[in-house]
Amino acid sequence: MKKRILSGMRPTGPLHLGHLVGALSNWVKLQDEYECFYMVADWHALMSEYEDPKDIKNNSLNCVIDWLSVGLDPEKCAIFVQSEVPGHLELSMALACLTPLSWLERCPTYKEQLREITKRDLTTYAFLGYPVLQAADILVYRAQTVPVGIDQSSHLELTREIARKFNSLYGEYFPEPQTLLTESPKLLGIDGRKMSKSYGNFISLSDSADEVNAKVRKMFTDPKKIHKNDKGHPDKCVVCSYYKIFAKDIAEDLPAKCMRGDVGCVECKKKLADILSETLGPVQGKRAALLNDKAAVLDVIKKGREKAMAVASETMRHVRKRIGFYDGTA
């Protein structure tokens, strides 16, 4: 039996190159080795977009289209929308009853988001409690492992704590999900900060060649390298960091050329824009075909929901019995 994996993304806007190198490339590999459940986390999206949620539905559909475009195979994995499986919220409520408030208040991600996202009011009950829903997302499928980057491994510990407390109160049932450390190259945004939809500093998987070119031209480079022959500092250059991920053969010689002043930033950016457009070409070809066949995409989501519902419903049957809820019998 293959081990089971649960992972997901929030539909809060277009997916970008950071998603591709940080998660999606690994998801494609994992679907051949594990029983994979990949969810569009629309309830999690609502936590930050509740004041203006009109785009969540369309973003959810585009999220699935992007996943299929990069190589996820619905015959190998379940692709579904979180809100279509009631077990997520039902289990979240059960777990919320046993999760101490102090566990949530110490969550570093919660504090980080409050600091970084200042244009939305995130001081809500749901946002504070999002780790409980996150735990329910994983545990409702009794997933044994969750793919994360090394800097995210601590986030899964709260899910394990919640699982342990449930098991101690109601008997062993939930596995304690383990981290599956995956290679997740850190891709900087065009301004040198972390690539994020919140910062608007990303290159989308759906960007045209002209859009890619325009964004690459804006990339942050070494401010001391003004002229082509000036000696550069490639360790501080966003453009150079992209070559290390998307053109490793060029990246081997580029730092030395840059430091000698043998290559200029304009030339470097133009070549990078061509490489990124070439990388995105096959993805965008599949994407265009899927956009013209929405019925096929909806069928993928329907079948994924059926797979997810079958597992989640069985989990909730056991949970209800363990916590002593009315089950229709006297």
N, C-alpha and C positions, 0 to 999 in steps of 0.2 A: 504494500500500500504506500502510495506517495504521501509525504507530509503535506499538510494544508497551509496555505498562505492567504492572508488578507492584506490588501493594500488599497489605497484610494487617493483621489485628488478632489479638491474643491472646485466647482465650476464657477469661478469668479472672473473669468476672462479668457482670452486666447492662450493656448499653451505655447511655450517658447523653448528656445534651445537649452535653457537650464533644465527644463523638465525632461528633454530628450536625453541629455548626457547624465543627468542626476538620478533618473528613475526609469524612464520608459525603455531605454536600451536594456536595462537589467530585467525589467518585467518580461520583455520578449524572450530572453534567455531562460528565465525561471519557469515559463509556461511549459517547457519541455521536461522539467525536472520535478515539479511540484503540482499539487492540485490547487490551482490559483483562483481566487475570487477577487476581482478588481471592481471597485465601486466608485461611482460618481457621488461624492459626498455632498449632496445638496442641502441636507440639514446643517452641516457644518458651514456651508456657504451662507445660509440664512443668518447665522449668528453674527456675521459682520455686515451683511447686505440687507438686513431686515427693514431698513428705512426706505430702500429702493430696490426691491427684489425682482423687478420686471425682466431682467436679463437671465435669471437663473435657468429657466427652461431652455432657452436657446443655447446658452453656454453648456448646459448638460449634454445636449445633442451634439454640439461641436466637439465636446470633450471626447465622446465616444468615437466620433469620426476621426479625430486625431489619433486616438489609440489604435484604431484599425489601420490607419494610414502608415503608422510606423512599424506594424507587423504583429500586433496582437491578433490571435486566431481564436474566434469564438468556439471552435471545435476543441480547443485545448484549454480554454479558461472560461469562467463565468464573468461576463461583463454586464453590470446592472446598475440601477439608480437606487441609492440608499433609501429614499423616502417611499419607494414602492414595496419595501419589505418591512412590515410593521414591527417585526421582532427587534429591530434596532432600538426603537424608542421604548418598547415594553421592557426589554432587558435593562436599558439605561435607567428606567425608573426604579426597578428592583435593586440595581447596584447603587443608585443614589441614596437609597434608604440606609445603606450600611457604610457609606464613604464619609469619613470625618471631614468637616469643613477645612481643618488645618492642612489636610493633604492637598487640597485644591489651591489654597492660598500660597503654598510654598512653591507651586509649579513655576519654574523659570520662564517657560514659554509665555504663560499668562502675563507675567510682569513685563516681558520683552515687548509683547504685542501692544500693551497699554502705552508703553513709552514711544513705540515707533508709529503706531497708527493714531494720529491725533485728529483726523478729519471725521472720525466716526465715534459715536458713544458706545464703547465696548464694556462699560461698567454694568453689565446685565447678569441676571441669574444664569442664563444659558451659557454665556461666554465663560463665566467662572467655572461652570460645571462641564465644559467641553471635554475634559479628560475622561469623565465618566461615560459620556457617549462614545468617545474613542475606544474605551475599554469594552463597551457593549458591542461596538462594530467588530472587534476582534473575537470576543468570547462567544458571540452568538453563532459563529461558525466553528467554535472550538479549534481555532487556528493554533497550530503548534509553533509557528514561527512568523515573524514579520520582517520584511526586508527594509533595512534602514542604513543610512550612512553612519560612520563611526561617531560623528558629532551628535547624532540623534538617539544613540542607544540608551541614554538615560531616560528618555521619554517613555520607554516601554516598561520601566520599573514600576510606575504607578499602576499600570494594568495588572502586573503580576501581584502587587500588593492587594488590589481589589479582588482578584481571583482567589488569593490565599484566604482572605477574610470570608468570602462567600463559602469556600470549601470548609473552613473551620466552623462556620455556623450551621451549615445545611448538609455537610457531608461532601466528600471528594467528588467533584464532577468536572470542573473546568481545568484544562491543562494550563500551566503557567507558560505563556508564549515566550519563546526565546528570540533573541535578535539574530537576524541573518545579515551579517555585515556584507555590504556589497560595495563594489567600486563605484564611487560617486564623485567624479571630478568636479571641483568647484568652478563654475563658470561665472565670471564677473559680469555685471551689467555694463552697458556702454559707457557709463560714467565712473566706473571703477568700484562702485558699491556692489553689494550682493544683487544678482539679477532678480527682480521682483516685479510682479504686476502692480503692486502698490506704488513702486517708484517710477513706473513707466519707462524703465531703462532696458527693456528687453527686445530681442529679435524674435518675432513670432514664427511658428512653424508654417504659417500661411502667408508670410510676407513675400511680396513679389521681388524679383531681382532688383528693381529700381528702389524699392523700400529697404532692402538689405543694404544696398550700396549707400543710400542716404544715411542709414544708421551707423554703418561702419565708418563713414567719413567723420561722424561726430564722436567716435571713440576717443577716450582719454589716452593720451600718449605722454611720453617724457616731456615735461614743459621746458627742459633745458636744451632739447634738440630742436632748434628752430630751423636750421638749414640742413639740406641733405647730408653734407659732409661733416656736420657736427657729430661728435661722439655721443652715442646714446646710452641709456641705462635700461636695458630690456627687462630687468627684474621689476621695474616700476611701470611697465607698459601693458595696458589691457590687450592691445592688438597681439603682442608677442604671446600672451597667455592663451589666446585662442588658437594660435598655430600649434601649441603643445598638445591640444586636444584634437583638432581637426586636420592637421597636416604635420604629423610627427617627423616626417622625413625632412621637411623644410625647417622645422623647429630646431633640428640638430645644429644647423649652421647659422641660423638667423641671429642668435645673440652675439656671436663673434663679429658678424658683418655689421650689426648695428653699433657695437662698441667701437669698431674701426671707422665708422662713418661711411661704409660702403653702400648702404641702402638708406633711402629716405622714407619718411612716414607716409607720404602720399602713395608712393609705389607699393609699400607694404600693405596699406589699407585696400588698395585696388585689387591686389592679388587675393587678399583674404576675402573680400566681398565675392569674388568669383568662386572661391572654394566653398563658401557657405551656400551660395545659390546652387552650386552643383550638388552639394550634400542634401539640400532640401528638395531638389528636383523630383526624385522618385516619390518622396512623401507627398508632395503637392499633386503629382499625377494621380495617385490613389485617392487623395482627398477630393479632387475634382470629380472623379467617377462616383464616389460615395455621395457627394452633394447632389448628383443627378439621379441617385437611387435611394431616396430617404426610406422607402419601404423596407429595403434590405437592412438598413441601420436599425429601424424600429423592430424588426424581427430579431436582430441580435440582442437588443435590450430585453425583448419579451422572453426569449429563451434563457437569457442570463438571470432574469427575475425568477423564472420557474426553478432553476437550479438553486438559487439563493434561498428561495422560499422553502424548498424541501428541507434544507439543512436547518435554517433558522426556526422553522415551525417545530421540528423535532426537538431542538434545544429548548424552546420555550415550554414544550410539553413537560420536559423533565424539570425545568426551573419551577414551573407552577406547582408541580407535585411536591417538590422539595420544600418550598416555602409555605405549603399548606393552603393554597387557594382553592376555592370551590371549583369542582370539576364536572358539575352536572349530575353527580350521583349523591345519594342520600348518605 
